[in-house]
Amino acid sequence: MKKDKIVFDLETKKTFDEVGGYDHIDKMEVSVVGIYSYNRDQYRAFKEEEFGELLEIFKNTELLIGFNSKSFDNTALQPYYKDFDLSTIPHLDILEEVVHALGHRLKLESVAQSTLGYGKSGSGLDAIVYYRNEDWDNLIRYCLDDVKVTKEVYDYGLKHGHMWYQNSGHKEKIIARWGNNNGRTVEQKVHDALKDGDQLEIEYMDESGKTTSRKIDVQRITGNKIKAYCHLRQAIRMFDIDRIKDLKLGGKMDSWQNTLL
């Protein structure tokens, strides 16, 4: 079976104050672990009694992906696996990439809001309240929401080669070293489409992070701005390259083909 890529996040039963601070993450106990499997294209949550099954998934994982996951998530979860060292799994911690690029930490919320237009649905303290109230539906929903945000940030970095953050009111890039390993970035592909006369099918994010599918004919690129004919609106529209979540070629542009005749 092909090894998987897994995005993960977990929620704890206790707060930092209850265990004596950040040096005792291993005593916080885990209520639920949420994952996204790239092989299965599936989100799933695991309660404590299912951690054995989760371990078998981890053992078949070629890359774990998280945010602050090496120092926090791995440390909190390790006590449940006495005979397996989680640190032996190849691991991309997006927070480490942020620190490498900027020299300081940022919250997932900050990176997600700037990159995707939306962020987390609550806080870790909310998750502890859900656990203590045995509100498993909201606890699992909250955990998987965090997994989704982390996955979307990872995917954006993979396709664009960077993420975004706000620096003194200005939007600036954070280099994603894992990006563009298997091809050209979104920006490069847009320029290729203009040069080659290719129509693009794009997944485009609005300011709230909502995504719509568009088919566009690129006419001009100025910096981050694309002037293009939008087939959905049947009109010329302006698009921001950094809001293109994903794209693929959709054949040749009609206007480009006509120039060949």
VEXMI-208275 format. One record per residue (C-alpha): residue in one letter; chain; x, y, z. Coordinates in pm, whole numbers, plus 32768, in hexadecimal, padded with zeros to 4 digits. Example, Ala and Ser with C-alpha at 12.3 -4.5 7.8 and 13.67 -1.06 7.14 Angstrom:
2
+-------+-------+------+-------+------+
: lovex : margu : east : north :   up :
+-------+-------+------+-------+------+
:     A :     A : 84CE :  7E3E : 830C :
:     S :     A : 8557 :  7F96 : 82CA :
+-------+-------+------+-------+------+
***
This chain:
261
+-------+-------+------+-------+------+
: lovex : margu : east : north :   up :
+-------+-------+------+-------+------+
:     M :     A : 8000 :  8000 : 8000 :
:     K :     A : 8086 :  8155 : 7F9F :
:     K :     A : 80F9 :  821E : 80CB :
:     D :     A : 8015 :  833C : 812B :
:     K :     A : 803B :  84AD : 8177 :
:     I :     A : 7F7C :  850A : 82B3 :
:     V :     A : 7F1A :  8663 : 8335 :
:     F :     A : 7EC9 :  8652 : 84A6 :
:     D :     A : 7E61 :  8719 : 85D7 :
:     L :     A : 7DF4 :  86B7 : 8735 :
:     E :     A : 7D39 :  873F : 8860 :
:     T :     A : 7D99 :  870D : 89CC :
:     K :     A : 7CD4 :  86C2 : 8B07 :
:     K :     A : 7D96 :  87B5 : 8BE3 :
:     T :     A : 7E19 :  8918 : 8BCE :
:     F :     A : 7F84 :  8986 : 8BF3 :
:     D :     A : 7F35 :  8A15 : 8D4B :
:     E :     A : 7EAE :  88C7 : 8DC1 :
:     V :     A : 7FEE :  880A : 8D6A :
:     G :     A : 80EC :  890E : 8DDB :
:     G :     A : 8137 :  89C5 : 8C97 :
:     Y :     A : 81D4 :  898F : 8B42 :
:     D :     A : 82DE :  88A1 : 8BC6 :
:     H :     A : 81D4 :  879B : 8C11 :
:     I :     A : 8118 :  8772 : 8AC9 :
:     D :     A : 813D :  85F9 : 8AEF :
:     K :     A : 8051 :  8608 : 8C1B :
:     M :     A : 7F33 :  86C1 : 8B6D :
:     E :     A : 7E89 :  8581 : 8AEC :
:     V :     A : 7DE5 :  8570 : 8996 :
:     S :     A : 7C6B :  856E : 8963 :
:     V :     A : 7C60 :  854C : 87E8 :
:     V :     A : 7D4A :  8546 : 86BC :
:     G :     A : 7CD4 :  85C0 : 8568 :
:     I :     A : 7D7B :  8562 : 8421 :
:     Y :     A : 7D5F :  8598 : 82AC :
:     S :     A : 7DD9 :  847A : 81CF :
:     Y :     A : 7E52 :  84D7 : 8072 :
:     N :     A : 7E3B :  836D : 7FFE :
:     R :     A : 7CCF :  8355 : 8067 :
:     D :     A : 7C74 :  84C6 : 8036 :
:     Q :     A : 7BC5 :  84A7 : 8185 :
:     Y :     A : 7BAE :  8555 : 82D4 :
:     R :     A : 7B87 :  8480 : 840B :
:     A :     A : 7B92 :  84A9 : 8587 :
:     F :     A : 7C18 :  83AA : 8681 :
:     K :     A : 7BB1 :  8393 : 87EE :
:     E :     A : 7C9D :  8304 : 88F3 :
:     E :     A : 7C1F :  819E : 88CA :
:     E :     A : 7C74 :  81B7 : 8755 :
:     F :     A : 7DDD :  822A : 877F :
:     G :     A : 7E5A :  80CC : 872F :
:     E :     A : 7DB9 :  80DE : 85D7 :
:     L :     A : 7E49 :  823B : 85AC :
:     L :     A : 7FA6 :  81B6 : 85F2 :
:     E :     A : 7F88 :  80BD : 84D4 :
:     I :     A : 7F33 :  81DF : 83ED :
:     F :     A : 805F :  82A3 : 846E :
:     K :     A : 8143 :  8179 : 842F :
:     N :     A : 80DF :  8184 : 82BD :
:     T :     A : 811A :  82FB : 82A2 :
:     E :     A : 822F :  8392 : 81CF :
:     L :     A : 81EE :  84F2 : 8251 :
:     L :     A : 8137 :  8584 : 837D :
:     I :     A : 80C6 :  86EC : 8352 :
:     G :     A : 805E :  87D3 : 846B :
:     F :     A : 8084 :  892A : 850A :
:     N :     A : 8155 :  893C : 8648 :
:     S :     A : 8130 :  87C5 : 8634 :
:     K :     A : 828F :  874B : 8683 :
:     S :     A : 82A6 :  87F2 : 87D7 :
:     F :     A : 8135 :  87E9 : 8838 :
:     D :     A : 8069 :  86DB : 8786 :
:     N :     A : 817B :  85D4 : 877D :
:     T :     A : 81D8 :  8614 : 88E7 :
:     A :     A : 806E :  85FE : 8960 :
:     L :     A : 802A :  84BF : 889A :
:     Q :     A : 8170 :  8404 : 88D9 :
:     P :     A : 810E :  837C : 8A35 :
:     Y :     A : 8001 :  82A7 : 898C :
:     Y :     A : 8109 :  81F1 : 88BC :
:     K :     A : 820A :  8155 : 89A5 :
:     D :     A : 829F :  8077 : 8894 :
:     F :     A : 82A6 :  816B : 8772 :
:     D :     A : 8360 :  82B4 : 8750 :
:     L :     A : 8289 :  83AF : 8692 :
:     S :     A : 83BC :  8480 : 8645 :
:     T :     A : 8436 :  836F : 8556 :
:     I :     A : 8322 :  83CC : 845C :
:     P :     A : 838F :  84D6 : 835B :
:     H :     A : 82E3 :  8613 : 83D0 :
:     L :     A : 829E :  876B : 833E :
:     D :     A : 8249 :  8864 : 844F :
:     I :     A : 81CC :  899F : 839F :
:     L :     A : 821E :  8A73 : 84D0 :
:     E :     A : 838C :  8A0F : 84AC :
:     E :     A : 837E :  8A8C : 8344 :
:     V :     A : 82EB :  8BD7 : 83BC :
:     V :     A : 8404 :  8C01 : 84BC :
:     H :     A : 850A :  8BA1 : 83B9 :
:     A :     A : 8487 :  8CAC : 82C8 :
:     L :     A : 8439 :  8DC4 : 83BD :
:     G :     A : 8506 :  8D7E : 84F4 :
:     H :     A : 83D3 :  8D81 : 85D5 :
:     R :     A : 8293 :  8CC1 : 8614 :
:     L :     A : 8135 :  8D0A : 8591 :
:     K :     A : 7FEA :  8C6F : 85EC :
:     L :     A : 7F3A :  8B8B : 84F5 :
:     E :     A : 7E17 :  8C80 : 84FD :
:     S :     A : 7EF6 :  8D9A : 8480 :
:     V :     A : 7F8A :  8CD1 : 8362 :
:     A :     A : 7E39 :  8C3C : 82FE :
:     Q :     A : 7D7D :  8D88 : 82FB :
:     S :     A : 7E84 :  8E2B : 821D :
:     T :     A : 7EAE :  8CFC : 813A :
:     L :     A : 7D4E :  8C6E : 8121 :
:     G :     A : 7C67 :  8D83 : 8193 :
:     Y :     A : 7BE6 :  8CB6 : 82B8 :
:     G :     A : 7C76 :  8C11 : 83EF :
:     K :     A : 7C2E :  8B3D : 851E :
:     S :     A : 7ACC :  8B0D : 85A0 :
:     G :     A : 7B25 :  8B39 : 8711 :
:     S :     A : 7C37 :  8B02 : 8813 :
:     G :     A : 7CD4 :  89DC : 88C6 :
:     L :     A : 7C1F :  8A42 : 8A02 :
:     D :     A : 7AD3 :  8A14 : 894C :
:     A :     A : 7B3F :  88B0 : 88FB :
:     I :     A : 7B84 :  8866 : 8A6A :
:     V :     A : 7A29 :  88E4 : 8AC6 :
:     Y :     A : 7991 :  8806 : 89B8 :
:     Y :     A : 7A4D :  86D9 : 8A42 :
:     R :     A : 79E1 :  8719 : 8BA9 :
:     N :     A : 787A :  8742 : 8B3B :
:     E :     A : 7896 :  8600 : 8A6E :
:     D :     A : 7833 :  86CC : 893E :
:     W :     A : 78E4 :  85EA : 8847 :
:     D :     A : 7839 :  8675 : 8712 :
:     N :     A : 78BA :  87D6 : 874B :
:     L :     A : 7A0D :  8759 : 87C3 :
:     I :     A : 7A44 :  8687 : 868A :
:     R :     A : 79C2 :  879C : 85A8 :
:     Y :     A : 7AB0 :  8896 : 8646 :
:     C :     A : 7BDB :  87AB : 862A :
:     L :     A : 7B96 :  8754 : 84BE :
:     D :     A : 7B66 :  88C6 : 846F :
:     D :     A : 7CCB :  88FD : 84E9 :
:     V :     A : 7D43 :  87DA : 8414 :
:     K :     A : 7C96 :  8871 : 82E3 :
:     V :     A : 7D33 :  89C7 : 831B :
:     T :     A : 7E8C :  892B : 8341 :
:     K :     A : 7E5A :  8859 : 8208 :
:     E :     A : 7DE6 :  8985 : 813C :
:     V :     A : 7F16 :  8A52 : 81AA :
:     Y :     A : 7FFB :  892F : 8151 :
:     D :     A : 7F55 :  8901 : 7FFD :
:     Y :     A : 7F6C :  8A76 : 7FB3 :
:     G :     A : 80DF :  8A73 : 8002 :
:     L :     A : 810B :  893E : 7F2A :
:     K :     A : 806B :  89E3 : 7DFC :
:     H :     A : 80E8 :  8B4A : 7E27 :
:     G :     A : 823A :  8B16 : 7ECF :
:     H :     A : 81DB :  8C06 : 7FE7 :
:     M :     A : 80D7 :  8C65 : 80EC :
:     W :     A : 8071 :  8DBE : 8166 :
:     Y :     A : 806B :  8E89 : 82A9 :
:     Q :     A : 8025 :  8FEC : 8314 :
:     N :     A : 8157 :  90BC : 836E :
:     S :     A : 8101 :  9214 : 83F8 :
:     G :     A : 7FC6 :  921D : 8323 :
:     H :     A : 8071 :  91A0 : 81E7 :
:     K :     A : 803F :  9047 : 8153 :
:     E :     A : 818E :  8F99 : 8127 :
:     K :     A : 8200 :  8E43 : 80B2 :
:     I :     A : 8288 :  8D25 : 8183 :
:     I :     A : 8356 :  8C37 : 80AF :
:     A :     A : 82CE :  8AD2 : 80B7 :
:     R :     A : 8401 :  89FA : 807D :
:     W :     A : 8327 :  88C9 : 8039 :
:     G :     A : 827C :  8979 : 7F15 :
:     N :     A : 82A0 :  893D : 7D9F :
:     N :     A : 8356 :  87F0 : 7DC7 :
:     N :     A : 829C :  874C : 7CA7 :
:     G :     A : 8267 :  8865 : 7BAF :
:     R :     A : 8238 :  89D9 : 7B7C :
:     T :     A : 818F :  8AC7 : 7C6E :
:     V :     A : 8035 :  8B58 : 7C35 :
:     E :     A : 80CE :  8CA4 : 7BD0 :
:     Q :     A : 81B5 :  8BFC : 7AD5 :
:     K :     A : 8095 :  8B34 : 7A42 :
:     V :     A : 7FC6 :  8C71 : 7A14 :
:     H :     A : 80E6 :  8D10 : 7953 :
:     D :     A : 810C :  8BD0 : 7888 :
:     A :     A : 7F99 :  8BDB : 782E :
:     L :     A : 7FB3 :  8D3F : 77AF :
:     K :     A : 80E9 :  8CEC : 76E2 :
:     D :     A : 805C :  8BA7 : 7653 :
:     G :     A : 7EF3 :  8C18 : 761E :
:     D :     A : 7E66 :  8B1B : 7716 :
:     Q :     A : 7D18 :  8B40 : 77BF :
:     L :     A : 7D1F :  8B0E : 7938 :
:     E :     A : 7C24 :  8A6B : 7A20 :
:     I :     A : 7C62 :  8B03 : 7B77 :
:     E :     A : 7BE6 :  8AD7 : 7CDA :
:     Y :     A : 7BCC :  8C3F : 7D4F :
:     M :     A : 7BAD :  8CBB : 7EB6 :
:     D :     A : 7AEC :  8DF2 : 7F18 :
:     E :     A : 7B4C :  8EC6 : 8046 :
:     S :     A : 7A90 :  8DDD : 8134 :
:     G :     A : 7B3F :  8CA7 : 80AF :
:     K :     A : 7A10 :  8C28 : 7FED :
:     T :     A : 7A7F :  8B79 : 7EAD :
:     T :     A : 79D6 :  8B7E : 7D5A :
:     S :     A : 7A3A :  8AD5 : 7C14 :
:     R :     A : 7A87 :  8BBA : 7AEF :
:     K :     A : 7AF8 :  8B8B : 7989 :
:     I :     A : 7BCE :  8CAE : 7915 :
:     D :     A : 7C8F :  8D28 : 77E5 :
:     V :     A : 7DBC :  8DEF : 7862 :
:     Q :     A : 7DF2 :  8F34 : 77A4 :
:     R :     A : 7EF0 :  8FEE : 7878 :
:     I :     A : 7FBA :  8FBE : 79B8 :
:     T :     A : 8032 :  90E8 : 7A85 :
:     G :     A : 80DF :  9084 : 7BC6 :
:     N :     A : 7FE0 :  8FBC : 7C8C :
:     K :     A : 7EBC :  9028 : 7BAF :
:     I :     A : 7E2A :  8F60 : 7A8F :
:     K :     A : 7D49 :  8FFF : 798A :
:     A :     A : 7C7E :  8EE4 : 78F4 :
:     Y :     A : 7B3B :  8E8B : 7847 :
:     C :     A : 7A66 :  8DCE : 7944 :
:     H :     A : 7980 :  8CD1 : 789E :
:     L :     A : 78A3 :  8CBC : 79D6 :
:     R :     A : 785A :  8E33 : 79D1 :
:     Q :     A : 7884 :  8E50 : 7856 :
:     A :     A : 794B :  8F8C : 788B :
:     I :     A : 7AAA :  900F : 78C7 :
:     R :     A : 7B09 :  8FF0 : 7A36 :
:     M :     A : 7C3A :  9031 : 7B0F :
:     F :     A : 7CC6 :  8F12 : 7BDF :
:     D :     A : 7DD8 :  8F02 : 7CE7 :
:     I :     A : 7ED7 :  8DEE : 7CB0 :
:     D :     A : 7EF9 :  8DB7 : 7E27 :
:     R :     A : 7D86 :  8D61 : 7E3F :
:     I :     A : 7D9F :  8C43 : 7D47 :
:     K :     A : 7D8A :  8B0C : 7E1E :
:     D :     A : 7DC9 :  8A1A : 7D01 :
:     L :     A : 7DC1 :  8A12 : 7B85 :
:     K :     A : 7DD5 :  8931 : 7A58 :
:     L :     A : 7DE1 :  8960 : 78E1 :
:     G :     A : 7C94 :  896F : 782C :
:     G :     A : 7CF8 :  8966 : 76BD :
:     K :     A : 7D5B :  8A82 : 75D6 :
:     M :     A : 7CC1 :  8BDD : 75ED :
:     D :     A : 7BD4 :  8C24 : 74CB :
:     S :     A : 7C6E :  8D78 : 748A :
:     W :     A : 7DCB :  8CDF : 7481 :
:     Q :     A : 7D60 :  8BD2 : 738D :
:     N :     A : 7CCA :  8CD7 : 72A7 :
:     T :     A : 7E1B :  8D87 : 728B :
:     L :     A : 7EAC :  8C4C : 71EF :
:     L :     A : 7DB6 :  8C4B : 70C9 :
+-------+-------+------+-------+------+
***
